[in-house]
Each structure stands twice: as C-alpha cells, then as structure tokens.
Amino acid sequence: MRINCLSCGHKVDLDDAYDDFEGQIKCFPCGAVLEIKTDQAKLKKIKIATMPARGLSRSRRMQAVPIG
C-alpha cells in the first residue's frame, strides 16, 4: 500500500503489516506524524497528528514506522 504524506507529499510505502492497522506513522523526510487507519489493505482515515519542526532537511527516501 502506498500513501502520500499530508505535510510534504512524499510517498510512503507500507508493507503487509499495515493492512489492518490503526495508529501513528512518522514521515522521516519532513518529521510529520500521521494518524492512519487501514482495513483490508485500504486506507480508511489519514490526518496529521503533529506537524514537522521547521528547518529540517529532507532526504530522498521515505520510511514509515509505527509510533508508540
């Protein structure tokens, strides 16, 4: 599954572990924390939980990890 960060637009590739997931993921290029809910490998809800700090450098790769 692939989603776009609502803060910076980078693409996030989520593996099968996120097919049925509710929680937070972090966009490493911009630092935003996204609250997502997926069901049967489909995105049901996405919103920004916290905005990134200003002045962070952006990398070319996007990674997602659960928080908490």
N, CA, C and O atoms as a DFTB+ gen file, in Angstrom:
272 C
 N C O
     1  1       0.843      -1.161       0.000
     2  2       0.000       0.000       0.000
     3  2       0.894       1.232       0.000
     4  3       1.955       1.233       0.624
     5  1       0.475       2.267      -0.689
     6  2       1.251       3.493      -0.784
     7  2       0.351       4.675      -0.422
     8  3      -0.764       4.804      -0.927
     9  1       0.861       5.534       0.465
    10  2       0.143       6.759       0.810
    11  2       1.086       7.941       0.651
    12  3       2.304       7.760       0.611
    13  1       0.544       9.136       0.560
    14  2       1.340      10.352       0.477
    15  2       1.279      11.077       1.808
    16  3       0.215      11.168       2.421
    17  1       2.409      11.590       2.255
    18  2       2.459      12.397       3.463
    19  2       1.636      13.658       3.236
    20  3       1.800      14.333       2.219
    21  1       0.759      13.977       4.169
    22  2      -0.080      15.168       4.040
    23  2       0.703      16.457       4.246
    24  3       0.248      17.531       3.851
    25  1       1.868      16.358       4.858
    26  2       2.676      17.539       5.123
    27  2       3.592      17.896       3.958
    28  3       3.645      19.052       3.538
    29  1       4.317      16.900       3.434
    30  2       5.319      17.200       2.403
    31  2       5.044      16.526       1.057
    32  3       5.671      16.879       0.058
    33  1       4.120      15.562       1.014
    34  2       3.774      14.918      -0.247
    35  2       4.606      13.718      -0.638
    36  3       4.332      13.091      -1.661
    37  1       5.614      13.381       0.145
    38  2       6.428      12.208      -0.182
    39  2       5.594      10.932      -0.098
    40  3       4.672      10.822       0.711
    41  1       5.938       9.987      -0.941
    42  2       5.218       8.711      -0.962
    43  2       5.752       7.782       0.122
    44  3       6.962       7.631       0.297
    45  1       4.826       7.167       0.841
    46  2       5.165       6.221       1.901
    47  2       4.715       4.841       1.447
    48  3       3.535       4.636       1.163
    49  1       5.634       3.901       1.374
    50  2       5.296       2.518       1.056
    51  2       5.107       1.755       2.361
    52  3       6.023       1.677       3.179
    53  1       3.931       1.200       2.550
    54  2       3.629       0.423       3.745
    55  2       3.551      -1.045       3.364
    56  3       2.896      -1.404       2.385
    57  1       4.216      -1.892       4.136
    58  2       4.197      -3.323       3.817
    59  2       2.928      -3.982       4.369
    60  3       2.045      -3.302       4.892
    61  1       2.847      -5.289       4.250
    62  2       1.649      -6.033       4.636
    63  2       1.294      -5.906       6.117
    64  3       0.144      -6.132       6.490
    65  1       2.243      -5.553       6.951
    66  2       1.974      -5.387       8.380
    67  2       0.982      -4.248       8.633
    68  3       0.374      -4.182       9.701
    69  1       0.818      -3.362       7.663
    70  2      -0.090      -2.221       7.802
    71  2      -1.445      -2.456       7.124
    72  3      -2.231      -1.516       6.993
    73  1      -1.733      -3.682       6.693
    74  2      -3.005      -3.965       6.014
    75  2      -4.210      -3.729       6.919
    76  3      -5.245      -3.258       6.446
    77  1      -4.102      -4.039       8.186
    78  2      -5.137      -3.774       9.187
    79  2      -4.456      -3.097      10.361
    80  3      -4.021      -3.757      11.305
    81  1      -4.365      -1.765      10.298
    82  2      -3.572      -1.004      11.256
    83  2      -4.302       0.264      11.633
    84  3      -4.936       0.904      10.794
    85  1      -4.211       0.623      12.901
    86  2      -4.692       1.921      13.359
    87  2      -3.640       2.473      14.313
    88  3      -3.343       1.861      15.338
    89  1      -3.083       3.621      13.977
    90  2      -2.055       4.207      14.809
    91  2      -1.304       5.293      14.066
    92  3      -1.787       5.846      13.078
    93  1      -0.112       5.587      14.562
    94  2       0.677       6.675      14.011
    95  2       1.898       6.154      13.265
    96  3       2.506       5.155      13.649
    97  1       2.239       6.858      12.188
    98  2       3.471       6.617      11.461
    99  2       4.179       7.955      11.314
   100  3       3.547       9.010      11.351
   101  1       5.491       7.901      11.146
   102  2       6.274       9.127      11.019
   103  2       6.887       9.219       9.633
   104  3       7.447       8.252       9.118
   105  1       6.772      10.386       9.045
   106  2       7.434      10.685       7.778
   107  2       8.829      11.188       8.118
   108  3       8.974      12.276       8.675
   109  1       9.852      10.412       7.791
   110  2      11.204      10.797       8.156
   111  2      11.747      11.983       7.358
   112  3      12.511      12.766       7.923
   113  1      11.402      12.164       6.083
   114  2      11.921      13.336       5.377
   115  2      11.484      14.664       5.994
   116  3      12.286      15.595       6.060
   117  1      10.221      14.776       6.450
   118  2       9.773      16.066       6.985
   119  2       9.513      16.037       8.484
   120  3       9.442      17.098       9.103
   121  1       9.367      14.864       9.090
   122  2       9.153      14.761      10.525
   123  2       7.703      14.769      10.967
   124  3       7.433      14.686      12.165
   125  1       6.762      14.867      10.040
   126  2       5.347      14.862      10.409
   127  2       4.939      13.496      10.945
   128  3       5.450      12.468      10.502
   129  1       4.017      13.494      11.900
   130  2       3.446      12.257      12.409
   131  2       2.017      12.185      11.880
   132  3       1.214      13.094      12.093
   133  1       1.716      11.089      11.186
   134  2       0.400      10.894      10.594
   135  2      -0.373       9.844      11.374
   136  3       0.178       8.811      11.755
   137  1      -1.634      10.108      11.607
   138  2      -2.545       9.153      12.236
   139  2      -3.283       8.467      11.089
   140  3      -3.963       9.129      10.305
   141  1      -3.151       7.133      10.989
   142  2      -3.806       6.419       9.893
   143  2      -4.642       5.263      10.421
   144  3      -4.423       4.754      11.521
   145  1      -5.598       4.872       9.607
   146  2      -6.378       3.661       9.859
   147  2      -6.532       2.959       8.522
   148  3      -6.965       3.558       7.538
   149  1      -6.169       1.665       8.498
   150  2      -6.337       0.864       7.287
   151  2      -7.183      -0.354       7.609
   152  3      -7.221      -0.818       8.749
   153  1      -7.853      -0.859       6.600
   154  2      -8.671      -2.063       6.737
   155  2      -8.595      -2.822       5.427
   156  3      -8.909      -2.279       4.368
   157  1      -8.184      -4.062       5.497
   158  2      -8.054      -4.919       4.316
   159  2      -7.215      -4.256       3.229
   160  3      -7.580      -4.251       2.053
   161  1      -6.079      -3.696       3.654
   162  2      -5.093      -3.059       2.768
   163  2      -5.627      -1.820       2.054
   164  3      -5.128      -1.453       0.990
   165  1      -6.632      -1.178       2.630
   166  2      -7.169       0.067       2.070
   167  2      -7.146       1.139       3.141
   168  3      -7.498       0.895       4.295
   169  1      -6.731       2.322       2.744
   170  2      -6.670       3.450       3.661
   171  2      -8.076       3.939       3.961
   172  3      -8.832       4.260       3.044
   173  1      -8.429       3.996       5.235
   174  2      -9.761       4.437       5.651
   175  2      -9.729       5.842       6.247
   176  3     -10.693       6.596       6.119
   177  1      -8.601       6.199       6.909
   178  2      -8.506       7.506       7.560
   179  2      -7.049       7.933       7.594
   180  3      -6.155       7.118       7.821
   181  1      -6.822       9.222       7.364
   182  2      -5.475       9.783       7.497
   183  2      -5.609      11.235       7.930
   184  3      -6.422      11.982       7.385
   185  1      -4.808      11.630       8.913
   186  2      -4.755      13.027       9.336
   187  2      -3.385      13.286       9.945
   188  3      -2.674      12.360      10.335
   189  1      -3.032      14.559      10.018
   190  2      -1.759      14.933      10.624
   191  2      -1.943      14.984      12.133
   192  3      -2.800      15.712      12.635
   193  1      -1.138      14.210      12.855
   194  2      -1.181      14.218      14.314
   195  2      -0.295      15.340      14.859
   196  3      -0.700      16.064      15.768
   197  1       0.909      15.485      14.308
   198  2       1.799      16.596      14.673
   199  2       2.536      17.068      13.427
   200  3       2.923      16.273      12.571
   201  1       2.717      18.368      13.351
   202  2       3.425      18.956      12.216
   203  2       4.928      18.867      12.435
   204  3       5.392      18.811      13.574
   205  1       5.688      18.853      11.348
   206  2       7.151      18.795      11.471
   207  2       7.717      20.114      11.989
   208  3       7.109      21.175      11.846
   209  1       8.888      20.015      12.591
   210  2       9.608      21.219      13.009
   211  2      10.162      21.905      11.771
   212  3      10.506      21.237      10.795
   213  1      10.251      23.203      11.797
   214  2      10.775      23.943      10.648
   215  2      12.278      23.756      10.526
   216  3      12.978      23.545      11.517
   217  1      12.759      23.835       9.296
   218  2      14.190      23.808       9.052
   219  2      14.805      22.421       8.975
   220  3      16.029      22.304       8.914
   221  1      14.004      21.377       8.976
   222  2      14.555      20.038       8.858
   223  2      14.958      19.771       7.418
   224  3      14.253      20.166       6.490
   225  1      16.068      19.114       7.231
   226  2      16.471      18.753       5.877
   227  2      15.643      17.551       5.426
   228  3      15.222      16.727       6.238
   229  1      15.425      17.470       4.146
   230  2      14.631      16.376       3.598
   231  2      15.539      15.385       2.892
   232  3      16.453      15.772       2.164
   233  1      15.283      14.113       3.111
   234  2      16.035      13.084       2.404
   235  2      15.205      12.604       1.219
   236  3      14.044      12.986       1.076
   237  1      15.785      11.786       0.389
   238  2      15.070      11.291      -0.784
   239  2      14.241      10.063      -0.501
   240  3      13.348       9.727      -1.279
   241  1      14.521       9.378       0.610
   242  2      13.778       8.153       0.928
   243  2      12.713       8.435       1.950
   244  3      12.880       9.295       2.815
   245  1      11.614       7.712       1.853
   246  2      10.513       7.840       2.783
   247  2      10.385       6.545       3.542
   248  3      10.348       5.475       2.933
   249  1      10.318       6.613       4.845
   250  2      10.158       5.430       5.656
   251  2       8.985       5.648       6.593
   252  3       8.685       6.783       6.965
   253  1       8.338       4.597       6.967
   254  2       7.244       4.678       7.915
   255  2       7.477       3.648       9.011
   256  3       7.805       2.490       8.752
   257  1       7.301       4.104      10.221
   258  2       7.406       3.203      11.365
   259  2       6.276       3.521      12.330
   260  3       5.894       4.683      12.467
   261  1       5.733       2.511      13.001
   262  2       4.701       2.799      13.987
   263  2       5.305       3.543      15.179
   264  3       6.464       3.328      15.534
   265  1       4.523       4.403      15.780
   266  2       4.954       5.147      16.952
   267  2       4.136       4.676      18.139
   268  3       2.911       4.582      18.063
   269  1       4.810       4.386      19.220
   270  2       4.111       4.010      20.449
   271  2       3.908       2.601      20.577
   272  3       3.331       2.148      21.565
